[in-house]
């Protein structure tokens, strides 16, 4: 049987129409098929490959760690150099109160840990989230997703969840002293890259502070330089109580984190002890990759490349069928009339050697999220393919 036949026969499918591109290798901004077909990856594996595919510094770190050790013990029991150095570099590039890192395997796991931490620390139960938010698809993360179509088939989910309108300042008054936490994307991703008003984020921070509510920023898609700063929250001059990271964190390997203050995080150590447990969280190979990945981003100030990506796309992606292009840095949405129009263009792009897709809650919008290492020449080629495909 061919790989395509095996793919459909033995692998669980997430939809009835997967892209089903067979990839034999990847390098930089390109994916290659078994017959050396070349595709520009304009979505970075959904905001994962911020430093491109197989960045040499990341690959070197992985190989060096493989020669030392892989899994040793469940997270938090042994002192492991890659974990320690990664946590040190992360916290040295974060505000002072974000000084305690819990490493997990994925974004959804980071969400789950943060929700548990908020309930444990505050002793409260209500969770506030926002319409069209996406935080993952495990049960807790699904509970705070802001789209009913994705949730209804899996109820009952977590109780005591309140959904507000994103960027609606008046609705923030519904946050109360019964609220344990508010979880929010500082820039909404799957809604079609919605950048909120700075007044909304500041009011949210002020209300949470006044009422003893923990503010969780989900930077799983926006972090690691994608939105013109290392972290998106820096652009709003506010600091969350808990920060969630994953996707672009591992340079292509699976890793995530929830980060808070030592005081808040210590509440997971007692009543009960081992308040949160993970076997593979902070896997040393993944942690070594994440450390190298962050070094590349910081040393090269790749968030500055994100501004170039935004400017070039807004300059070149002009066409009567493009209704709008919005977003921040290397996380952009091209808006078309409807899903059918968008899908035709996406399919045509694929035939022309360019990989992109749509957003979960804005299926009339095409996703632009290339690796931050993309050159201006490569980006201009990608934009030409989009226009030609239209």
C-alpha positions as CSV (number, residue, x, y, z in Angstrom):
1,X,0.0,0.0,0.0
2,X,1.1,3.6,-0.6
3,X,1.7,6.0,2.2
4,X,-1.5,7.8,1.1
5,X,-3.5,4.6,1.4
6,X,-1.9,3.8,4.8
7,X,-2.7,7.4,6.0
8,X,-6.4,7.0,5.3
9,X,-6.6,3.4,6.5
10,X,-4.7,3.6,9.9
11,X,-4.5,7.2,11.1
12,X,-7.5,8.7,12.8
13,X,-8.8,11.7,10.8
14,X,-9.8,15.1,12.1
15,X,-11.9,16.0,9.1
16,X,-13.2,14.4,5.9
17,X,-10.9,16.5,3.7
18,X,-7.3,16.6,5.0
19,X,-4.7,18.3,2.9
20,X,-3.0,14.9,2.5
21,X,0.2,16.3,1.2
22,X,3.0,13.8,1.6
23,X,6.1,15.5,3.0
24,X,9.5,13.8,2.8
25,X,11.6,16.7,4.2
26,X,11.5,20.3,5.3
27,X,14.1,23.1,5.5
28,X,13.7,26.7,6.4
29,X,10.4,28.0,4.9
30,X,10.0,25.1,2.5
31,X,8.3,21.6,2.6
32,X,9.3,19.0,0.0
33,X,7.3,16.1,-1.4
34,X,8.7,12.7,-2.2
35,X,9.3,13.8,-5.8
36,X,11.0,17.0,-4.6
37,X,7.8,19.1,-5.1
38,X,8.4,22.3,-3.2
39,X,5.9,24.3,-1.1
40,X,6.3,27.6,0.7
41,X,5.0,27.1,4.3
42,X,3.1,30.3,4.9
43,X,1.5,29.2,8.1
44,X,4.5,27.7,10.0
45,X,2.6,24.5,10.8
46,X,0.0,26.8,12.5
47,X,2.4,29.3,14.2
48,X,4.9,26.6,15.3
49,X,8.0,26.9,13.2
50,X,8.8,30.5,14.0
51,X,12.5,29.9,13.3
52,X,11.7,27.8,10.3
53,X,12.0,24.1,9.8
54,X,15.1,22.3,11.1
55,X,16.9,25.4,12.2
56,X,20.6,24.4,12.5
57,X,20.9,25.7,16.1
58,X,17.8,23.8,17.2
59,X,18.9,20.6,15.4
60,X,22.4,20.8,17.0
61,X,20.8,21.2,20.5
62,X,18.6,18.2,19.9
63,X,21.4,16.0,18.8
64,X,23.6,17.1,21.7
65,X,20.9,16.3,24.2
66,X,20.2,12.9,22.6
67,X,23.7,11.9,23.4
68,X,23.2,12.8,27.1
69,X,19.7,11.5,28.1
70,X,16.1,11.6,27.2
71,X,13.2,10.9,29.7
72,X,14.4,10.3,33.2
73,X,11.6,10.9,35.6
74,X,8.2,12.6,35.9
75,X,8.3,16.4,35.8
76,X,9.6,18.3,38.8
77,X,11.5,15.6,40.6
78,X,15.0,15.6,39.0
79,X,17.2,18.6,38.2
80,X,17.7,18.5,34.5
81,X,19.9,21.1,32.8
82,X,17.7,21.8,29.7
83,X,14.7,22.6,31.9
84,X,16.6,24.8,34.3
85,X,18.3,26.8,31.5
86,X,15.1,27.2,29.6
87,X,13.2,28.5,32.6
88,X,16.0,30.9,33.4
89,X,16.0,32.3,29.9
90,X,12.3,32.6,29.8
91,X,11.9,34.4,33.1
92,X,14.9,36.7,32.3
93,X,12.8,37.9,29.3
94,X,9.6,38.4,31.2
95,X,8.3,40.8,33.8
96,X,9.6,40.2,37.4
97,X,6.4,38.6,38.7
98,X,6.4,36.0,36.0
99,X,9.2,34.0,37.6
100,X,8.0,30.4,38.0
101,X,7.7,28.1,35.0
102,X,5.7,24.9,34.8
103,X,6.7,22.9,31.7
104,X,4.0,20.8,29.9
105,X,3.7,19.1,26.5
106,X,1.2,21.4,24.6
107,X,-0.9,24.5,24.6
108,X,-4.0,22.6,25.7
109,X,-2.1,21.2,28.7
110,X,-0.9,24.7,29.6
111,X,-4.5,25.9,29.6
112,X,-5.6,23.0,31.8
113,X,-2.8,23.7,34.3
114,X,-3.6,27.4,34.4
115,X,-7.3,26.8,35.0
116,X,-6.5,24.4,37.9
117,X,-4.0,26.8,39.3
118,X,-6.5,29.7,39.3
119,X,-9.2,27.7,41.1
120,X,-6.7,26.4,43.6
121,X,-5.1,29.8,44.4
122,X,-8.3,31.9,44.5
123,X,-10.7,29.3,46.0
124,X,-13.2,30.4,43.5
125,X,-14.9,28.5,40.6
126,X,-16.1,31.0,37.9
127,X,-14.1,31.2,34.8
128,X,-14.5,34.1,32.3
129,X,-13.6,33.7,28.6
130,X,-14.6,35.4,25.3
131,X,-16.6,34.7,22.2
132,X,-14.6,33.2,19.3
133,X,-11.7,32.4,21.6
134,X,-9.7,29.3,21.0
135,X,-7.7,27.7,23.8
136,X,-7.4,24.0,22.7
137,X,-9.7,21.0,22.5
138,X,-9.2,19.0,25.7
139,X,-12.2,19.2,28.1
140,X,-11.2,22.1,30.2
141,X,-9.8,24.0,27.2
142,X,-12.9,23.2,25.2
143,X,-15.0,24.6,28.1
144,X,-13.5,28.1,27.6
145,X,-13.7,28.0,23.8
146,X,-15.9,30.8,22.5
147,X,-17.8,28.8,19.8
148,X,-20.8,26.7,20.6
149,X,-20.6,24.6,17.4
150,X,-17.3,23.1,18.5
151,X,-18.6,22.4,22.0
152,X,-22.1,21.2,22.0
153,X,-21.4,17.6,21.0
154,X,-19.1,17.1,24.0
155,X,-21.2,18.5,26.9
156,X,-21.4,18.5,29.8
157,X,-18.2,20.5,30.1
158,X,-16.9,22.6,33.0
159,X,-19.6,24.4,34.9
160,X,-19.5,28.1,35.9
161,X,-18.0,29.4,32.7
162,X,-19.1,32.9,31.6
163,X,-18.5,34.0,28.0
164,X,-18.2,37.7,27.2
165,X,-17.8,39.7,24.0
166,X,-14.2,40.3,23.1
167,X,-13.3,44.0,23.0
168,X,-16.5,45.0,24.7
169,X,-15.5,47.2,27.6
170,X,-18.9,47.4,29.2
171,X,-19.2,43.6,29.5
172,X,-16.1,43.5,31.7
173,X,-18.3,44.7,34.6
174,X,-19.6,41.1,34.8
175,X,-16.3,40.0,36.2
176,X,-16.9,39.7,40.0
177,X,-15.4,38.5,43.3
178,X,-16.8,35.0,42.4
179,X,-14.5,34.9,39.4
180,X,-11.3,32.8,39.7
181,X,-9.8,33.8,36.4
182,X,-10.2,35.5,33.1
183,X,-8.5,33.7,30.2
184,X,-8.0,35.8,27.0
185,X,-5.8,35.9,23.9
186,X,-4.2,39.4,23.8
187,X,-4.8,39.1,20.0
188,X,-7.5,36.7,19.1
189,X,-6.2,34.1,16.6
190,X,-8.9,31.8,15.3
191,X,-11.4,34.6,15.3
192,X,-9.5,36.0,12.3
193,X,-6.7,37.9,14.1
194,X,-8.6,40.5,16.1
195,X,-6.4,43.1,17.7
196,X,-8.3,44.6,20.7
197,X,-8.3,48.2,21.7
198,X,-5.6,49.0,24.3
199,X,-8.3,50.5,26.6
200,X,-10.1,47.1,26.6
201,X,-7.0,45.2,27.8
202,X,-6.1,47.9,30.4
203,X,-9.6,47.9,31.8
204,X,-9.5,44.1,31.9
205,X,-6.3,44.2,33.9
206,X,-7.6,46.9,36.3
207,X,-10.9,45.0,37.0
208,X,-9.0,41.7,37.6
209,X,-6.6,43.5,40.0
210,X,-9.4,45.2,41.9
211,X,-11.4,42.0,42.4
212,X,-8.7,39.6,43.1
213,X,-9.1,37.7,39.8
214,X,-6.2,36.1,38.0
215,X,-5.7,37.3,34.5
216,X,-4.5,34.6,32.1
217,X,-3.0,35.6,28.8
218,X,-3.0,32.8,26.2
219,X,0.0,33.6,24.0
220,X,0.2,30.1,22.6
221,X,-0.3,31.5,19.0
222,X,1.0,35.1,19.5
223,X,4.2,34.4,21.5
224,X,7.8,34.1,20.5
225,X,8.1,37.2,18.3
226,X,5.2,36.6,16.0
227,X,3.4,39.9,16.7
228,X,6.2,42.4,16.5
229,X,7.4,42.0,20.1
230,X,8.6,38.9,21.9
231,X,5.3,38.7,23.7
232,X,2.1,40.3,22.4
233,X,1.1,41.6,25.9
234,X,4.1,44.0,25.9
235,X,2.2,46.1,23.3
236,X,-0.5,46.8,25.8
237,X,1.7,47.8,28.7
238,X,0.0,45.3,31.1
239,X,1.3,42.1,32.7
240,X,-0.8,38.9,33.2
241,X,-0.9,36.9,36.4
242,X,-0.4,33.7,34.3
243,X,1.1,33.4,30.8
244,X,0.5,30.5,28.5
245,X,3.1,29.4,25.9
246,X,3.4,26.6,23.4
247,X,3.4,26.3,19.5
248,X,6.4,28.4,18.6
249,X,8.2,27.5,21.8
250,X,9.9,24.2,20.8
251,X,11.4,25.0,17.4
252,X,9.3,22.1,16.0
253,X,9.2,19.8,19.1
254,X,6.2,19.5,21.4
255,X,6.4,21.7,24.6
256,X,4.3,24.2,26.4
257,X,4.4,26.1,29.7
258,X,2.2,28.1,32.1
259,X,4.2,30.8,33.9
260,X,3.2,32.7,37.0
261,X,4.7,34.0,40.3
262,X,6.3,31.7,42.7
263,X,3.6,32.6,45.3
264,X,0.8,31.6,43.0
265,X,2.5,28.6,41.6
266,X,3.4,27.2,45.0
267,X,-0.3,26.6,45.7
268,X,0.0,23.5,43.6
269,X,2.5,22.0,46.1
270,X,0.1,21.4,48.9
271,X,-3.5,20.6,49.8
272,X,-3.1,18.3,47.8
273,X,0.6,17.7,47.3
274,X,1.3,17.2,43.5
275,X,-1.6,19.5,42.6
276,X,-0.6,19.2,39.0
277,X,1.3,16.3,37.5
278,X,2.8,15.5,34.0
279,X,5.0,12.6,33.0
280,X,6.6,14.0,29.9
281,X,6.2,17.8,30.5
282,X,9.6,19.4,30.0
283,X,11.1,16.4,28.2
284,X,14.8,17.2,28.2
285,X,15.1,16.9,24.4
286,X,12.1,19.2,23.9
287,X,13.4,21.6,26.5
288,X,16.9,21.7,24.8
289,X,15.1,22.5,21.5
290,X,13.0,25.2,23.1
291,X,16.1,26.8,24.7
292,X,17.9,26.9,21.3
293,X,14.7,28.2,19.6
294,X,14.4,31.1,22.1
295,X,18.1,31.9,21.8
296,X,17.7,32.2,18.0
297,X,14.7,34.5,18.4
298,X,16.3,36.7,21.0
299,X,19.8,36.8,19.4
300,X,18.4,37.8,16.0
301,X,15.5,39.9,17.3
302,X,13.2,38.1,15.0
303,X,10.2,40.0,16.2
304,X,11.6,42.9,14.1
305,X,11.2,40.6,11.0
306,X,7.5,40.3,11.9
307,X,7.1,44.0,11.1
308,X,8.6,43.5,7.7
309,X,6.3,40.6,7.0
310,X,3.2,42.7,7.9
311,X,4.4,45.7,5.8
312,X,5.2,43.6,2.7
313,X,1.9,41.7,2.9
314,X,-0.1,44.9,3.2
315,X,1.8,46.4,0.3
316,X,1.4,43.5,-2.1
317,X,-1.9,41.8,-1.2
318,X,-4.2,44.2,-2.9
319,X,-7.0,42.8,-5.1
320,X,-10.7,43.6,-5.6
321,X,-11.6,40.3,-4.1
322,X,-9.6,41.0,-0.9
323,X,-12.0,42.8,1.4
324,X,-9.5,43.5,4.2
325,X,-6.1,42.4,5.6
326,X,-5.7,42.7,9.3
327,X,-3.6,41.5,12.2
328,X,-0.2,42.2,13.7
329,X,3.2,41.3,12.4
330,X,3.5,37.7,11.2
331,X,-0.1,36.8,12.2
332,X,-2.4,38.2,9.5
333,X,-5.9,37.5,8.1
334,X,-6.9,38.1,4.4
335,X,-10.6,38.6,4.3
336,X,-12.6,37.3,1.3
337,X,-16.4,37.5,0.6
338,X,-17.1,34.1,2.0
339,X,-15.7,30.6,2.7
340,X,-16.2,29.3,-0.8
341,X,-14.2,32.2,-2.3
342,X,-11.5,31.7,0.3
343,X,-11.3,27.9,-0.2
344,X,-10.9,28.3,-3.9
345,X,-7.9,30.6,-3.4
346,X,-6.4,28.3,-0.8
347,X,-6.7,25.2,-3.1
348,X,-5.2,27.2,-6.0
349,X,-2.3,28.3,-3.8
350,X,-1.6,24.7,-2.9
351,X,-1.5,23.7,-6.6
352,X,0.9,26.6,-7.1
353,X,3.3,25.6,-4.3
354,X,2.0,27.6,-1.3
355,X,0.5,26.2,1.9
356,X,-2.0,28.3,3.8
357,X,-5.4,27.7,5.3
358,X,-8.4,29.4,7.0
359,X,-9.3,30.3,10.6
360,X,-11.7,28.1,12.7
361,X,-14.1,31.0,13.5
362,X,-13.5,33.1,10.5
363,X,-13.5,30.7,7.6
364,X,-13.8,33.5,5.0
365,X,-10.2,34.6,6.0
366,X,-6.9,33.2,4.8
367,X,-4.2,32.7,7.4
368,X,-0.8,34.3,6.9
369,X,1.7,33.2,9.5
370,X,5.1,32.5,7.9
371,X,8.3,31.5,9.7
372,X,10.0,34.7,11.0
373,X,13.1,33.8,9.1
374,X,11.4,34.2,5.7
375,X,13.3,36.6,3.5
376,X,11.6,39.6,1.8
377,X,12.3,37.9,-1.6
378,X,10.6,34.7,-0.5
379,X,7.7,36.6,1.0
380,X,7.2,38.6,-2.2
381,X,7.1,35.3,-4.1
382,X,4.4,34.0,-1.7
383,X,2.3,37.1,-2.1
384,X,2.6,36.8,-5.9
385,X,1.3,33.2,-5.7
386,X,-1.7,34.4,-3.7
387,X,-2.6,37.2,-6.1
388,X,-2.1,34.8,-9.1
389,X,-4.2,32.2,-7.4
390,X,-7.0,34.7,-6.9
